[in-house]
Amino acid sequence: MTEGFRRHTTDELVAGRPDAAAREASRLPVIVVLDDVRSAYNVGLMFRLCDCVNVQALWLTGITAYPGVSEHATNRIAKTGVGGSIDVLSWRHLEDPVPEVRRLREEGWTVAVLEQGDGTTPWREVDYGERTVLVFGHERRGVRPELLELADVFVELPVRGITNSLNVATCASAVLYEILGRRLSR
Ligand SMILES: C[S@@+](CC[C@H](N)C(=O)[O-])C[C@H]1O[C@@H](n2cnc3c(N)ncnc32)[C@H](O)[C@@H]1O
């Protein structure tokens, strides 16, 4: 059943890219914190995702690789962060994210920490507030304790297979599209 469907070509998709003013107008009031993430490939995936949903900023904190930190990491980030996202997305590197996340919380941002455990809320039932800091953690250790202390809410996605957890960018995709979907249906 392809009646009424026509796939857009890559040229059409490229031609439909929003300019800087349009991107500014549709910005999602979300800051994504990627803390102590080991894989530079995951960082690239997050650049691509964060640009696609048009978040306010991506913060790469602790040991998380960032563009320019080394040739090796920069190449890996560029490999998965395709499409120019690395050039246009607002990002910063912070050794210690705690003071800045605390500051945002004091300014009224909702700090939503993605973790698996007791006392979490399913991702579709969370009140993300008007402005949201989304925090993701290390591939094994998870989010550092000092950031857990700053959480307004712990957000969890159900895992129904034999794999313990989602890849961090896959997890971020589900949450960011949930937030974007709510905005679009307002
Ligand atoms: C690979 S997971 C951490 C794995 C886990 N700590 C373990 O020991 O297997 C890395 C990060 O992705 C996010 N994450 C992955 N799956 C998630 C899920 N199902 N619910 C909430 N967050 C998840 C969290 O932010 C987590 O800190």
The ligand as an ORCA input file, in Angstrom:
! r2SCAN-3c Opt
* xyz 0 1
  C      24.612      1.331     29.422
  S      23.699      2.236     30.576
  C      24.361      1.764     32.170
  C      24.289      0.300     32.433
  C      24.152     -0.196     33.841
  N      24.583      0.702     34.884
  C      24.797     -1.562     34.006
  O      25.466     -1.799     34.988
  O      24.606     -2.390     33.108
  C      24.386      3.865     30.419
  C      23.398      4.972     30.701
  O      22.321      4.891     29.771
  C      21.100      5.264     30.391
  N      20.185      4.123     30.292
  C      20.392      2.999     29.551
  N      19.323      2.205     29.604
  C      18.408      2.823     30.383
  C      17.085      2.497     30.803
  N      16.519      1.361     30.424
  N      16.435      3.367     31.583
  C      17.009      4.535     31.968
  N      18.255      4.891     31.606
  C      18.956      4.044     30.826
  C      21.449      5.678     31.805
  O      21.647      7.070     31.847
  C      22.748      4.938     32.067
  O      23.517      5.598     33.051
*
